[in-house]
Amino acid sequence: MARRGLISLFVIFLLAAEILADEPTYNVVNFGAKGDGNTDDTQVDGNLKRTNEIWKENLNSWLLFIRINGLNIYGSGELDGQGTNWWSCKEKNQCSMEAANSLRLLSCTNVQISGLKLINSPMMHISVGKSTNVDIRGITISSPGDSPNTDGIHIQQSQHVMVTDSVIGTGDDCVSMSDGAVDVSVHNVACGPGHGISIGSLGIAGTVATASDIYVSNCNLSQTTNGGGSGFARNISFVNINMNEVRNPIIIDQYYCPHSSCASKTTAVQVSDVKYLSVAGSSTSSVAIVLNCSQTVPCTGITMDNVNLWSANQGQQVQSNCIDAKGSVKDKVSPAVPCLSQ
């Protein structure tokens, strides 16, 4: 009871200070909320809207849940982050504070999130960090395709996470998995616009980082920058993936640099045991498959089986680019990937 009361107190402060709603407007105090650190407070229904002002304090989350066991967040309402002003100040390099994530889980266990719609987050819509047994299903996430850093769901230093039956369109990754993401399943997700379903970046500034046991299946990617596997990891599977007008349908890049100022490196995070099974769709670029691996730490165990990629531009052909990657081709891979066939 004490722990639940603490949760309620924190959420009440957020709601009272930061959330405005479309008609009707809700004030949780009027519905019996106490905010005394002990009382379990009332249910809140409706569409919740964050203030559109730039925060004057460095608060990196709108709704934060920390060290909670057995958290269930569900409903048919909408969380509107009203991130337009944040995107504008970031584009103009005028932000003095870090933009906020709409909903953040930190050090939580046994979490269920379902039914919600999240839109226009200043930064990431849902951030999962240092958490275990997280089930996210049946949600909708939407932000403009040019909104910066608005990942749909970002997973870091977390284990046993499931993302299923959801529709995600943002200005960044639909689902991103980075350092410490282990045993993550992404199933039946419609992604686009956005950068795709990504693993990485890892090993930034020479740090040691790993991500493993990731399974992506039955997903549709439409008009995204990347398809699956844009990152650095081991034991990863992409199964039954459909793509429509994707810039980089299959890409593994050990030299990926999110900034123009990255120094040249001779080392890389090892990439191993990555499978692409039953992957099909159209590419907006002429190079549909990119395996850009390190000479000192080559990619190993790359498997492709029943992969069929074609050009989104009528009459054009697509090709592959393969450097220092080792693996095998099982059946029907187009375009051909010579380095895996050798």
N, C-alpha and C positions, 0 to 999 in steps of 0.2 A: 504493500500500500504506500509506503513512504516513497519508494522509487517512482511509482505511477504519479504520485502527487507532485514530485519534482518535475516530471515531464510536463504535466499540465501547467504548472507555474510558468515554465519557460515558454511554452506555446502561447499562453495567455498574453505575456508581455509582447511577444511578436505580433499577435493579432491586434492588440490594442494600439500598438505604436505604429505598425507598418502596413496593415491590410485594410484596403477599402474595397467595398463590393458593389457590384451593380445592384440596382433595386431588386429586392429590398436589401438594406444594409443591416449587418448583424454586429451587435456588441455583445461579446460573450459574457460580460458581467451581468447584463440584463437577463441572461438565461441561467443564472445561478452559479457562474464561475466564481471561485473564491480567490485563487492565486495565493494561498497561504502556505504552500509547500506540503500540505497534508491531505487536502481534500481532492477527491476524484471529481473532475469537472465535467461540464455538459458536452454533448455532441454538437458539432457545428456542421451545418449543411449549407450548400450554396456555392457560388463562384467567388473565390478569394482573389483579390487584386492587390499587388504590392504598389506602394507609392511610386510614381514615375520620377521622383527627384533623385539626383545623385547623392548618395549617402556621404555625410561629412566625417563619419568614422569608418575605420577599416573593418567592416563586418563582412566576412566572406561567405555567409550563408543567410538566406531568407528564413527558411525553416530548417532547424538543426535538431537532430535526434542523436544523443550521445550516450553510450554505455547502457543501452536498453536491451532487455531480453524479452522476446515475445511481443514485438511491436506489430500491429496490424493497421495499415493505412488503406482505407478503401472508400469508394463512393463514386458517384457519377458527376461530381462537380468539376470545376475548372480552376487551375492555379495559373494566374496571369502574372508573369514576372515584370511586365511593362519595361522591357529592356531597351527600348528605342534610344533613350538618352544616353545610356551606357555605351551602346554600339557607336553612337555618333562621337562621343568624347574619345573613345578608343581609336576610332578612325583618324581623328585629328590630333592624337597623342596629347590630349588635354586631361586625361583621367589622373587624379592624384591618389585615388584609392583603387584597390582591386575590385573588379566587378563581382557580384555575389552569385553563388549557385542558388537555384530555387529551392531544392530539397536535398539535404545532405545527411547521410548516415555515417556515423563515426563510432567504431568499436561497438557495434550492435550485433546481436545474435538472434536467429529465428525470427526473421522479418518477412512480412507479406505486404506487398503494395499492389493494388488492383483497381481497375475501373476508372482511374483518374485521367484527366486531360491536362497536360502542362503546356503552356504556350509562352513564347517571347521571354525566355529567361535572359537576364543580363549576361550570364555565362552558362555553365553547365546546368541542364535541367534536373538531373538526378546524379548525385555523386555518392559512390559507395566506397568507403575507405575503412580498412582494418576491421571488416565485418565478416561474419560467417553465417551460412545458411540463409541466404536472401532470395526470395521468390518474387519476381516482378512480372506480372502478367496482365494482359488485357488493357494496356494503357495506350494513350495517344499523346505524342509529343510533336509540337509544330512551332517552327520559327522560320523566318525568311532564309532562303538559300545563301544570302550574302551577309547574314548576321555572324559576327566573329566569335569563335570559341564557344559556340552554343551546342556542345556535345549533348546528344540525347541522354545517354547513360554512360557514365565513366566509372570503371571498376579498377581499383588499385589496392594492393595489399589485402585482398579479400579472397575467401575460399568458399566453394560450394554455392555458386550464384547461378540462378536461372533467369533468363529473360525470354518470355514466350508470348505468342499471340498478340503482338503489338504493332502499331503503325508509328513510324518515326521519320520526321523530315526536319532537317536543321541546316545551319550554315557550317557545321563541322561534322565530326563522326556521329553516325547514328548510334553505334555502340563502340566504345573504345575500352581496350584492356591494356593496362600497363604494368609496371613493376609489382610483382607479388600477386598477380591474378592467377589463381590456381583452381582447376576444376570449375570451369565456367561453361555453361550451355546456353547458346542463343538459337532459338527454334521458332520458325514461323513468324519472322519479323519482316514487314514491308518497310524498306529503307529508301528514302529519297524525297526531296533533294538532300544533299549532304556529301560527306567524304567517304561514306561506306561503313563497313564493319572492320575495325582496325585493331591490330595488336602492336603496341609501341606508342611513343618512342621509348626505347630502353637504353640503358648505358650512357645517359647524357653526362657530359663532363667527366668521362672516365669511370663512372660508378659501376659497381657490379649489380646487375639486375636480371631477373628471370621471370618468365611467364610460361605456364605449362598446363597441359591437360585441358585444352579448349576445344569445344565441339560446336560448330556452326552448321545448322541444317535447315532445309526447306525455307530458305529466305529469298525474297525478291528485292533486287536493287535496281532502281530506276533513276537515270539521270544523276548519277553520283560520280564523284571524282575517282574513287577507288572501289574495287570490289572487295574480295576477302584477302587477308594475309598481308597487309601493308605493315610489316613490322618485324619483330625479333622475338623468337620464342621456340619452344619445343613441344612435340606431341600435340599437334593441332590438326583438326579435320574440318574441311569445308565440303558438305554433302548436300546434293540436290539444291544447288544455288542457281537462280535465274536472274539474268541481268539485262537491262534495257538502256542503251545509250550511256554506257559507263566509260569514263576516260581511261582508267587502268583496271581492267577486269581482274587480272591476277598480277600481283606485284609483291616481291620480296626484295627489300633494299637495305642491305647492311650499311650503306653509306648515306642513308636518309638524313637530311639536315633540315629541320624546320625553320632555321634562320640562315640568312646569307653569310653570317660571320663565323660559321663552324670551321674549326681548324681541320686540316687534313690529318687523317689518322690511318695507321697501318694495322690497328687492331679493331676487332668488331665483336659484338655479342654473337655467340654461336646460334645458328638456326639449324634445327634438325627435326626429322620425322614430321613433315608437313604433307598432308594428303589433300588432293583436290579430286573429288569423286562426283561425277554427274553434274558438271558445271556447264552452263550454256548461256549465250546471249550476245548482244551486239556491243561493239567497241567504237567510241568516237575518235580514238587515236589509231594510228597505223600499227603501233606495237601493242598487241593485246596481252602478251605475256612477258613480264619482265622479272628475271631472276638475276639480280645484281648483287653478287656475293663477294666476299673478301678472299683475296688470294692466300692470306695467312690463316684465315679461319673460314674455309669454304662451307657452303650449305650442304648438308648431307641428308640422305633419306627422303628426298622430295619425290613424291609419287603422284602421277596424274593418270586418271582412268576415266574414259568417256567425257572428255572435255571438248566442247565445240563452240568456238568463238568466231564471229564474223564482223565485218565492217558495218557500222550504222550508215555509212555513206555508200549509196548505190554505185556498183561498178568498181569499188576499191577493194583491195585485198589487205589482210592483216598478217603480221608476222610476229615472231618471238625474238627476244634478246636475252641471251643466257650467258652469264659469266661466272665461272668457278662454282657451279652448282652440280651436285651429284645425286643421282637417284634413278628412277625408272619410269617408263611409260607402259601402262598395262594394255589399253585398248582405245583406239579412235580418239586421238588427240589432234585438234586443229586449232591454230596453226601448229606445225611440227616444232618440237623442242629438241634440237639435235643433241645438246649436251646431256640430256637425260636418257637418250637412246643409245649412247655410246657405251 
